[in-house]
Amino acid sequence: MDFERMILIVVLCLCLASSYQVNGTRIASKEEELELERQLKLINKPPVKSIQTEFGSIVDCVDINKQLAFDHPLLKDHKIQERPCFALRRTKNAGPSQNKHSLIGLMKDACPSGTVPVRRTTKEDLIAIRSMSNNIYPQTAASRGVYAAMIQMRYLPGRSYTRVKGNIAVYNPNVKQGDSYAAIHIINGEEYKTNAIITGWMVSPTLYGGAKYSIFFVHWTIDGSKTTGCLNLNCPGFVQIDRRVYPGAPITNVSIPYGPHFEIAVSIFKDLFGSWWVSYDGINIGYYPAKIFNNFANPQIVGWGGIVATPNPPTGVSPPMGSGVFPDGKYEHSCSIRFAQYTNNLGIEDGPHGDSYEKIIDCPSHYSVRDPVYRGNQGYTFDFGGPGGKCGN
């Protein structure tokens, strides 16, 4: 009887959750209300200090040793790494930049020493997250309504990767529904064996109170997002280190077609401990400890480009990608990635060229990506994007 009652409650909650809207919706179920409150208490750790941002959100400065990451069952006794551990000195991007860098995180007031910034999650955020696609990886067949336009390195037996990076031009595409991403990724496995990390910027009117500005994000999974992984800090896993930059932070200074161009220089890389670090403009924001993955010792795929998630697939309209303009090699108005580069298991640093890569274009009528071109001191560069529309499945 208890088992049957439990099943009934689960089914009832799922049915009620499907009727939620993001803004101004009342919670119809007391059980659901209590569950949301329980989740908020788990996610929002007691702050040492709270900061009201200009975007209307609250950032809590949380004790670095009490952050959500350590709720992960495999990280109970994890010792925090203050910095990446390398055998050799790492180098930054070389060459002059034509684009200015966007700003992310707390610009005026960093969190106190011994704490890290965490955007406070609201009940509305939790409801919104449920309506978003948690599966934004191109090689997972279950990604219905998710379309990519990207450059990805071809699989080579025995070849794996320890680093991927790129300077991504930042835009605010006019996304009315769905989610639009511009990112770099590193992946291993397919279907429900996918281990992956992706980072870059996104625009999602569903998330964070209907925000229509660009947000810096990170995402991870160990099973193609079937049951694990999440966006930003919505579940345990990512260990924050920096006191200013944080996942989910709004990005100030964005590009305007035929106007000023701004970019974020992002990187995902593995250190000697097997930890996977995420960096922005040379700042090591934090890392995913090796022990939370199950198939990521030698990832075989890296890539760069755009992804969109369509609301109500297959009939929904897919949102704009990048700047909302088809790529044509004119970087003054299309979204581009400069310094597209990887480091492989042989320690060789290189970029996509010749027949070493493939183009993934899931909806060519509405999105595209051009072949990378080596531009001297700007490295391998290409543009991608499109206006969006009905792609179908």
C-alpha positions as MATLAB code, in Angstrom:
seq = 'MDFERMILIVVLCLCLASSYQVNGTRIASKEEELELERQLKLINKPPVKSIQTEFGSIVDCVDINKQLAFDHPLLKDHKIQERPCFALRRTKNAGPSQNKHSLIGLMKDACPSGTVPVRRTTKEDLIAIRSMSNNIYPQTAASRGVYAAMIQMRYLPGRSYTRVKGNIAVYNPNVKQGDSYAAIHIINGEEYKTNAIITGWMVSPTLYGGAKYSIFFVHWTIDGSKTTGCLNLNCPGFVQIDRRVYPGAPITNVSIPYGPHFEIAVSIFKDLFGSWWVSYDGINIGYYPAKIFNNFANPQIVGWGGIVATPNPPTGVSPPMGSGVFPDGKYEHSCSIRFAQYTNNLGIEDGPHGDSYEKIIDCPSHYSVRDPVYRGNQGYTFDFGGPGGKCGN';
ca = [
       0.000    0.000    0.000;
       2.817    2.424    0.855;
       4.482    1.719   -2.494;
       1.225    2.340   -4.366;
       0.686    5.571   -2.440;
       4.197    6.734   -3.303;
       3.621    6.051   -7.006;
       0.336    7.971   -6.889;
       2.004   10.991   -5.308;
       4.827   10.974   -7.875;
       2.381   10.773  -10.793;
       0.250   13.534   -9.311;
       3.241   15.819   -8.841;
       4.415   15.236  -12.403;
       0.983   16.042  -13.776;
       0.745   19.219  -11.728;
       4.280   20.303  -12.638;
       3.421   20.080  -16.335;
       0.855   22.865  -15.908;
       3.338   25.369  -14.433;
       4.275   28.557  -16.196;
       7.336   30.503  -15.345;
       6.092   33.947  -14.358;
       3.397   34.560  -11.751;
       2.091   31.022  -11.583;
       0.641   29.795   -8.297;
       1.703   26.416   -6.943;
      -1.406   24.224   -7.110;
      -0.044   21.374   -4.993;
       0.968   21.652   -1.354;
       3.294   18.690   -1.842;
       4.954   20.460   -4.753;
       5.270   23.663   -2.743;
       7.008   21.791    0.053;
       9.327   20.025   -2.386;
      10.369   23.335   -3.961;
      11.056   24.786   -0.523;
      13.157   21.733    0.342;
      15.205   22.104   -2.845;
      15.764   25.816   -2.231;
      17.127   25.099    1.242;
      19.566   22.592   -0.239;
      20.717   24.865   -3.065;
      20.883   28.226   -1.262;
      23.561   27.842    1.406;
      23.683   30.344    4.312;
      25.596   33.424    3.105;
      28.411   35.247    4.842;
      27.436   38.300    2.828;
      24.771   39.102    0.206;
      25.104   41.507   -2.710;
      22.221   43.066   -4.665;
      23.241   43.243   -8.343;
      22.235   45.826  -10.925;
      20.339   43.067  -12.762;
      17.949   42.594   -9.850;
      19.364   39.282   -8.656;
      21.014   38.596   -5.309;
      24.466   37.050   -5.098;
      25.320   35.255   -1.874;
      28.920   34.975   -0.723;
      29.035   31.395    0.585;
      31.762   29.752    2.639;
      33.958   28.031    0.025;
      33.945   24.837    2.110;
      30.145   24.788    2.383;
      29.205   25.338   -1.261;
      26.669   23.100   -2.978;
      29.349   21.022   -4.740;
      30.079   19.145   -1.527;
      26.536   17.801   -1.339;
      27.619   15.424   -4.102;
      28.022   11.973   -2.497;
      31.440   11.518   -4.127;
      32.755   14.860   -2.842;
      32.028   14.565    0.865;
      35.722   14.437    1.758;
      37.041   16.358   -1.237;
      39.978   18.664   -0.578;
      39.608   21.920   -2.491;
      42.202   22.762   -5.147;
      43.052   26.447   -5.008;
      44.599   26.354   -8.471;
      45.210   23.920  -11.350;
      48.216   21.619  -11.102;
      50.362   21.444  -14.244;
      53.623   19.774  -15.187;
      54.496   22.635  -17.536;
      53.643   26.318  -17.541;
      50.486   27.086  -19.503;
      50.403   29.918  -22.019;
      47.607   32.393  -22.732;
      46.230   33.461  -26.087;
      48.784   35.320  -28.132;
      48.339   38.199  -30.524;
      46.428   41.473  -30.425;
      42.652   41.404  -29.978;
      40.338   43.329  -32.284;
      37.470   42.741  -29.891;
      37.142   43.999  -26.347;
      36.379   41.543  -23.585;
      32.959   41.427  -21.972;
      32.703   41.643  -18.203;
      31.286   38.866  -16.055;
      30.480   38.648  -12.374;
      30.988   41.037   -9.483;
      32.798   44.051  -10.899;
      32.474   46.454   -7.954;
      32.616   44.252   -4.874;
      34.245   40.810   -4.752;
      33.154   38.297   -2.144;
      35.265   38.193    1.043;
      38.263   35.906    1.260;
      37.228   32.328    1.973;
      33.864   32.693    0.209;
      32.599   32.320   -3.356;
      29.746   34.127   -5.176;
      26.564   32.145   -5.868;
      23.499   33.582   -7.548;
      20.576   33.014   -5.189;
      18.071   30.581   -6.680;
      14.372   31.432   -6.461;
      11.279   29.259   -6.598;
      10.562   30.675  -10.048;
      14.044   29.624  -11.169;
      13.389   26.027  -10.149;
      10.104   25.954  -12.041;
      11.778   27.491  -15.109;
      14.608   24.953  -15.083;
      12.078   22.132  -15.395;
      10.817   23.549  -18.674;
      14.307   23.844  -20.179;
      16.087   21.158  -22.144;
      18.821   19.623  -20.006;
      20.177   17.811  -23.041;
      22.249   20.136  -25.203;
      24.858   17.704  -26.510;
      24.841   16.969  -30.257;
      25.699   13.265  -30.109;
      22.821   12.290  -27.856;
      20.006   11.070  -30.093;
      17.356   11.954  -27.519;
      18.034   15.681  -28.018;
      14.734   16.358  -29.743;
      14.257   20.016  -30.518;
      17.968   20.773  -30.010;
      19.862   21.966  -33.098;
      23.544   22.717  -33.561;
      25.702   24.637  -36.007;
      29.255   23.905  -34.961;
      32.748   22.770  -35.788;
      33.810   19.489  -34.188;
      37.061   17.556  -34.440;
      36.774   14.186  -36.192;
      37.264   11.031  -34.160;
      40.716    9.458  -34.479;
      41.566    6.117  -32.791;
      43.876    6.694  -29.861;
      43.415   10.460  -29.953;
      41.975   12.297  -26.968;
      41.944   15.869  -25.702;
      43.003   17.687  -22.565;
      41.984   21.213  -23.498;
      39.641   23.235  -25.696;
      39.373   27.013  -25.867;
      38.063   29.881  -27.938;
      37.207   33.578  -27.906;
      33.436   33.789  -28.467;
      31.801   37.020  -29.643;
      28.920   37.858  -27.293;
      25.495   38.939  -28.551;
      21.972   39.288  -27.195;
      19.898   37.523  -29.865;
      16.184   38.274  -29.688;
      15.103   34.999  -28.104;
      11.357   35.010  -27.394;
      11.080   31.319  -26.546;
      13.577   28.532  -26.065;
      17.294   28.842  -25.352;
      20.253   29.940  -27.470;
      23.884   29.034  -26.696;
      27.312   29.944  -28.072;
      29.900   27.645  -26.579;
      32.867   25.306  -26.580;
      32.588   21.697  -25.438;
      34.538   18.560  -24.630;
      32.771   15.180  -24.766;
      33.288   11.448  -24.505;
      30.789    8.703  -25.281;
      27.414    8.697  -26.989;
      23.756    8.362  -26.085;
      23.339    7.722  -22.358;
      27.067    7.131  -21.826;
      27.938   10.738  -22.662;
      30.292   12.500  -20.250;
      30.606   16.153  -21.165;
      31.336   19.744  -20.178;
      30.193   22.802  -22.117;
      30.685   26.522  -21.395;
      30.081   29.879  -23.039;
      27.162   32.302  -23.109;
      23.430   31.745  -23.394;
      20.195   33.714  -23.700;
      17.087   32.179  -22.142;
      13.938   34.232  -21.448;
      12.671   31.248  -19.437;
      15.525   31.355  -16.951;
      16.158   33.826  -14.135;
      12.907   35.733  -14.101;
      12.586   36.139  -17.851;
      16.057   37.598  -18.376;
      16.764   38.447  -22.013;
      20.425   39.248  -21.555;
      23.433   37.006  -22.107;
      24.457   34.786  -19.210;
      27.776   33.032  -18.651;
      27.060   29.328  -18.160;
      28.597   25.936  -17.491;
      26.905   22.559  -17.971;
      27.952   18.974  -17.296;
      26.634   15.417  -17.434;
      27.776   11.802  -17.096;
      24.856   10.142  -18.891;
      23.819   12.468  -21.689;
      21.689   14.416  -19.193;
      19.296   11.501  -18.803;
      19.386   11.741  -15.010;
      22.628   13.552  -14.103;
      24.273   16.890  -14.601;
      22.819   20.366  -14.770;
      23.180   23.971  -15.813;
      25.387   26.207  -13.664;
      24.997   25.459   -9.935;
      21.576   23.834   -9.981;
      23.053   20.568   -8.688;
      26.247   19.531   -6.857;
      29.382   19.056   -8.967;
      31.127   22.314   -9.884;
      33.640   23.534   -7.287;
      33.945   27.323   -7.359;
      37.215   29.054   -6.612;
      37.098   32.644   -7.903;
      35.579   35.394   -5.731;
      34.163   37.481   -8.605;
      33.169   35.327  -11.577;
      30.409   32.741  -11.131;
      28.224   30.508  -13.336;
      24.914   32.178  -14.141;
      26.422   35.676  -14.056;
      25.009   38.252  -16.513;
      27.458   39.462  -19.151;
      27.897   43.198  -19.553;
      29.108   44.738  -22.802;
      27.781   42.746  -25.755;
      28.409   43.029  -29.477;
      26.181   44.988  -31.850;
      26.071   44.064  -35.570;
      28.218   46.588  -37.441;
      29.067   48.147  -34.082;
      31.447   47.466  -31.189;
      32.427   43.838  -30.708;
      32.944   42.163  -27.357;
      33.968   38.603  -26.584;
      34.655   36.134  -23.802;
      37.816   34.012  -23.857;
      36.812   30.659  -22.364;
      38.668   27.408  -21.822;
      38.036   23.893  -20.488;
      41.161   21.962  -19.512;
      42.382   19.036  -17.441;
      45.146   19.293  -14.845;
      47.439   16.627  -13.413;
      44.849   15.605  -10.809;
      42.349   14.902  -13.562;
      40.195   17.874  -12.540;
      38.430   19.697  -15.376;
      38.800   23.464  -14.999;
      36.710   26.216  -16.576;
      38.377   29.571  -17.148;
      37.304   32.987  -18.414;
      39.859   35.528  -19.657;
      42.638   33.668  -17.841;
      40.678   33.483  -14.569;
      40.264   29.959  -13.219;
      36.643   30.076  -12.081;
      36.452   26.550  -10.717;
      36.532   22.890  -11.674;
      34.719   19.574  -11.918;
      36.608   16.960   -9.862;
      37.623   13.841  -11.794;
      35.763   11.507   -9.432;
      32.284   12.739  -10.445;
      32.785   11.405  -14.008;
      32.665    7.770  -15.116;
      33.879    7.935  -18.734;
      36.014   11.043  -19.046;
      39.635   10.014  -18.603;
      40.347   10.406  -22.333;
      37.592   12.453  -24.018;
      37.619   12.092  -27.797;
      35.517   15.048  -28.956;
      35.983   18.819  -28.784;
      33.982   21.466  -30.585;
      32.966   25.091  -30.967;
      29.780   26.812  -32.148;
      26.095   27.373  -31.525;
      23.211   25.349  -30.098;
      19.521   26.175  -29.729;
      16.784   24.426  -27.783;
      13.273   24.693  -29.221;
      10.170   25.007  -27.052;
       7.485   22.388  -27.694;
       9.317   20.314  -30.346;
       8.725   19.432  -33.102;
       6.130   22.135  -33.794;
       7.807   24.988  -31.911;
       9.819   27.797  -33.482;
      13.573   27.575  -32.858;
      15.179   30.783  -31.555;
      17.929   32.855  -33.216;
      21.510   31.641  -32.838;
      24.590   33.822  -32.426;
      23.830   37.335  -33.652;
      20.735   36.069  -35.461;
      22.509   36.535  -38.804;
      23.632   33.768  -41.164;
      27.434   33.433  -41.267;
      29.053   34.898  -44.375;
      32.619   35.510  -43.268;
      31.860   39.119  -42.332;
      32.651   39.134  -38.652;
      31.361   42.664  -38.159;
      27.786   41.358  -37.997;
      27.878   37.572  -37.579;
      28.827   35.701  -34.413;
      32.393   34.412  -34.570;
      34.870   32.397  -32.547;
      38.537   33.325  -32.686;
      41.500   31.297  -31.403;
      39.604   28.020  -31.773;
      42.226   25.694  -30.341;
      42.700   22.351  -28.609;
      45.454   20.411  -26.880;
      45.531   16.674  -27.526;
      46.911   13.764  -25.498;
      50.278   14.133  -27.249;
      50.611   17.673  -25.911;
      50.137   19.188  -29.377;
      48.268   22.501  -29.572;
      46.410   23.034  -32.824;
      43.094   24.127  -34.300;
      40.497   22.849  -36.793;
      41.894   22.785  -40.325;
      41.992   20.636  -43.458;
      40.000   17.439  -43.049;
      40.608   17.238  -39.272;
      37.128   18.522  -38.440;
      33.509   18.153  -39.469;
      30.652   20.641  -39.599;
      27.467   19.797  -37.721;
      24.458   21.631  -39.140;
      21.197   20.121  -37.916;
      18.834   22.688  -39.440;
      20.522   24.200  -42.530;
      17.431   26.199  -43.489;
      17.797   28.338  -40.349;
      21.401   27.949  -39.091;
      24.850   27.431  -40.551;
      28.552   27.484  -39.776;
      31.461   28.373  -42.060;
      34.804   26.615  -42.358;
      37.553   27.904  -40.061;
      40.155   30.192  -41.587;
      43.619   30.746  -40.136;
      43.988   34.489  -39.563;
      47.572   34.723  -38.326;
      47.680   36.311  -34.886;
      43.959   35.578  -34.378;
      44.309   31.846  -34.905;
      41.602   29.681  -36.442;
      38.437   31.752  -36.781;
      34.960   31.047  -38.115;
      31.423   32.396  -37.839;
      28.089   30.687  -37.220;
      24.443   31.373  -36.449;
      21.119   32.137  -38.068;
      17.683   33.683  -37.584;
      15.872   30.557  -36.371;
      12.460   29.258  -37.426;
      10.567   25.975  -37.675;
      13.093   23.166  -38.078;
      10.917   20.128  -37.429;
      12.217   16.721  -36.388;
];
